[in-house]
Every structure is written in structure tokens, then in C-alpha cells.
Amino acid sequence: MNRKREIFFFREYFDNFYTAQNERVKKKILWTLKVIQELDRIPDVYIKHLKSTSGLYEIRVQVGNNIFRVFCFFDMDNLIVVGHGFQKKNQKTPRKQIERAEKIKAEYYESKK
């Protein structure tokens, strides 16, 4: 396996989301994370920068008609820090979810001091 990026799961945020999903969703999430680790250039379909945030990205997972988002951000060039996830119910990412992701990011950098 040729990794271009490392993935770091910060605290229990991702785990709480992940363990609540069914097997099909879990498989697709793991597959998507593997793609993100290994591809030189990650297509927008798998990870996308969120405009008007402090450098947040959303990992995009779709299983059938269900859409899931997992927030993350980069620390250094090749470390992706993964925060919480949620199931998306409509087109727009809820402001509350973005605010939570910003808090988790701040918490991460605070914990590094």
C-alpha cells in the first residue's frame, strides 16, 4: 500500500459516528478513507473544501440514497485530522455541523500545545 497521506482520528468524535452506522455504510466509509490516503489527487466527489471555513473539508460518502459527511482538516501537508460525521438530509451542510467541526479543530490545535 502506497500512502500519500496519514489519517488521524481525533478523540472519539469519528468513532461515535462510525459505530452507529450499518455494515454497508461502514465499508463505504473505510473504502473512501483508503482512496483519500492513496490517491495523488483526490477527486471532489470524495473530499471537498468547505468555503468560508477555516480550512475545513468534508469527506463525502454516499450509500444508495443516503449521504454522509465526515469533517476533517489538514495538519501539515499529509496529515488529515478527522473529526465528527453526520448523515446529510438536504443540499446544504447545516451551520450547526460546521460550527461543531470548527470547535473540534480548535480543540485539536489546543491539545497540541
C-alpha positions as a Markdown table, in Angstrom:
| # | Residue | x | y | z |
|---|---|---|---|---|
| 1 | Met | 0.0 | 0.0 | 0.0 |
| 2 | Asn | 1.4 | 3.3 | -1.1 |
| 3 | Arg | 0.1 | 6.0 | 1.3 |
| 4 | Lys | 0.2 | 9.7 | 0.3 |
| 5 | Arg | -1.5 | 10.8 | 3.5 |
| 6 | Glu | -1.9 | 9.7 | 7.0 |
| 7 | Ile | -5.3 | 9.8 | 8.7 |
| 8 | Phe | -5.6 | 10.7 | 12.4 |
| 9 | Phe | -8.8 | 10.2 | 14.2 |
| 10 | Phe | -9.1 | 13.0 | 16.8 |
| 11 | Arg | -10.6 | 11.9 | 20.1 |
| 12 | Glu | -13.8 | 9.8 | 19.9 |
| 13 | Tyr | -15.8 | 12.0 | 17.5 |
| 14 | Phe | -15.4 | 9.9 | 14.4 |
| 15 | Asp | -15.7 | 6.6 | 16.3 |
| 16 | Asn | -19.1 | 7.6 | 17.8 |
| 17 | Phe | -20.4 | 8.4 | 14.3 |
| 18 | Tyr | -18.9 | 5.3 | 12.7 |
| 19 | Thr | -20.1 | 2.7 | 15.2 |
| 20 | Ala | -23.7 | 3.9 | 14.8 |
| 21 | Gln | -23.7 | 3.0 | 11.0 |
| 22 | Asn | -24.7 | -0.2 | 9.4 |
| 23 | Glu | -22.1 | -2.6 | 7.7 |
| 24 | Arg | -22.7 | -1.2 | 4.2 |
| 25 | Val | -22.1 | 2.3 | 5.3 |
| 26 | Lys | -19.0 | 1.3 | 7.4 |
| 27 | Lys | -17.5 | -0.5 | 4.4 |
| 28 | Lys | -18.0 | 2.6 | 2.1 |
| 29 | Ile | -16.5 | 4.9 | 4.7 |
| 30 | Leu | -13.4 | 2.7 | 5.1 |
| 31 | Trp | -13.1 | 2.4 | 1.3 |
| 32 | Thr | -13.4 | 6.2 | 0.9 |
| 33 | Leu | -10.7 | 6.8 | 3.6 |
| 34 | Lys | -8.4 | 4.4 | 1.8 |
| 35 | Val | -8.9 | 6.3 | -1.5 |
| 36 | Ile | -8.1 | 9.6 | 0.3 |
| 37 | Gln | -4.9 | 8.0 | 1.7 |
| 38 | Glu | -3.6 | 6.6 | -1.5 |
| 39 | Leu | -4.5 | 8.8 | -4.5 |
| 40 | Asp | -2.2 | 11.6 | -5.5 |
| 41 | Arg | -5.1 | 13.9 | -6.3 |
| 42 | Ile | -8.4 | 13.2 | -4.6 |
| 43 | Pro | -11.5 | 13.9 | -6.7 |
| 44 | Asp | -14.0 | 16.4 | -5.3 |
| 45 | Val | -16.5 | 13.5 | -5.2 |
| 46 | Tyr | -14.6 | 12.1 | -2.2 |
| 47 | Ile | -13.3 | 15.2 | -0.3 |
| 48 | Lys | -14.3 | 18.8 | -0.8 |
| 49 | His | -13.1 | 22.1 | 0.8 |
| 50 | Leu | -15.9 | 24.0 | 2.6 |
| 51 | Lys | -15.9 | 27.6 | 1.5 |
| 52 | Ser | -16.0 | 30.3 | 4.3 |
| 53 | Thr | -14.5 | 28.0 | 6.9 |
| 54 | Ser | -11.0 | 27.9 | 8.5 |
| 55 | Gly | -9.8 | 25.2 | 6.1 |
| 56 | Leu | -12.4 | 22.5 | 6.8 |
| 57 | Tyr | -13.0 | 19.7 | 4.4 |
| 58 | Glu | -15.8 | 17.2 | 4.2 |
| 59 | Ile | -15.2 | 13.6 | 3.3 |
| 60 | Arg | -18.2 | 12.6 | 1.1 |
| 61 | Val | -19.7 | 9.2 | 1.4 |
| 62 | Gln | -22.9 | 8.0 | -0.5 |
| 63 | Val | -24.6 | 4.7 | 0.0 |
| 64 | Gly | -27.7 | 4.4 | -2.1 |
| 65 | Asn | -29.8 | 7.5 | -1.4 |
| 66 | Asn | -28.1 | 8.1 | 1.9 |
| 67 | Ile | -25.4 | 10.8 | 2.1 |
| 68 | Phe | -22.9 | 11.1 | 4.9 |
| 69 | Arg | -20.3 | 13.7 | 5.6 |
| 70 | Val | -17.2 | 13.5 | 7.8 |
| 71 | Phe | -15.4 | 16.7 | 8.7 |
| 72 | Cys | -11.6 | 16.9 | 8.5 |
| 73 | Phe | -8.8 | 19.3 | 8.0 |
| 74 | Phe | -5.1 | 19.1 | 7.2 |
| 75 | Asp | -2.3 | 19.5 | 9.7 |
| 76 | Met | 0.9 | 19.8 | 7.8 |
| 77 | Asp | 0.8 | 18.6 | 4.2 |
| 78 | Asn | 0.0 | 15.0 | 4.6 |
| 79 | Leu | -1.8 | 14.5 | 7.9 |
| 80 | Ile | -5.6 | 14.5 | 7.7 |
| 81 | Val | -7.3 | 15.0 | 11.1 |
| 82 | Val | -10.8 | 13.5 | 11.1 |
| 83 | Gly | -13.5 | 14.9 | 13.4 |
| 84 | His | -17.2 | 14.1 | 13.5 |
| 85 | Gly | -19.6 | 12.8 | 10.9 |
| 86 | Phe | -23.3 | 13.1 | 10.3 |
| 87 | Gln | -26.0 | 11.9 | 7.8 |
| 88 | Lys | -26.9 | 14.7 | 5.4 |
| 89 | Lys | -30.6 | 15.3 | 4.9 |
| 90 | Asn | -30.6 | 18.1 | 2.4 |
| 91 | Gln | -28.4 | 20.0 | 0.0 |
| 92 | Lys | -26.8 | 22.5 | 2.4 |
| 93 | Thr | -24.4 | 21.4 | 5.1 |
| 94 | Pro | -26.1 | 22.6 | 8.4 |
| 95 | Arg | -24.4 | 25.6 | 10.0 |
| 96 | Lys | -24.5 | 23.8 | 13.4 |
| 97 | Gln | -22.4 | 20.9 | 12.0 |
| 98 | Ile | -19.9 | 23.3 | 10.6 |
| 99 | Glu | -19.7 | 25.2 | 13.9 |
| 100 | Arg | -19.1 | 21.8 | 15.7 |
| 101 | Ala | -16.3 | 21.0 | 13.2 |
| 102 | Glu | -14.7 | 24.4 | 13.8 |
| 103 | Lys | -14.8 | 23.7 | 17.6 |
| 104 | Ile | -13.2 | 20.3 | 17.2 |
| 105 | Lys | -10.5 | 21.8 | 15.0 |
| 106 | Ala | -9.7 | 24.4 | 17.7 |
| 107 | Glu | -9.7 | 21.7 | 20.3 |
| 108 | Tyr | -7.2 | 19.7 | 18.3 |
| 109 | Tyr | -4.8 | 22.6 | 18.0 |
| 110 | Glu | -5.3 | 23.4 | 21.6 |
| 111 | Ser | -4.4 | 19.8 | 22.6 |
| 112 | Lys | -1.1 | 20.1 | 20.6 |
| 113 | Lys | 0.3 | 22.9 | 22.7 |
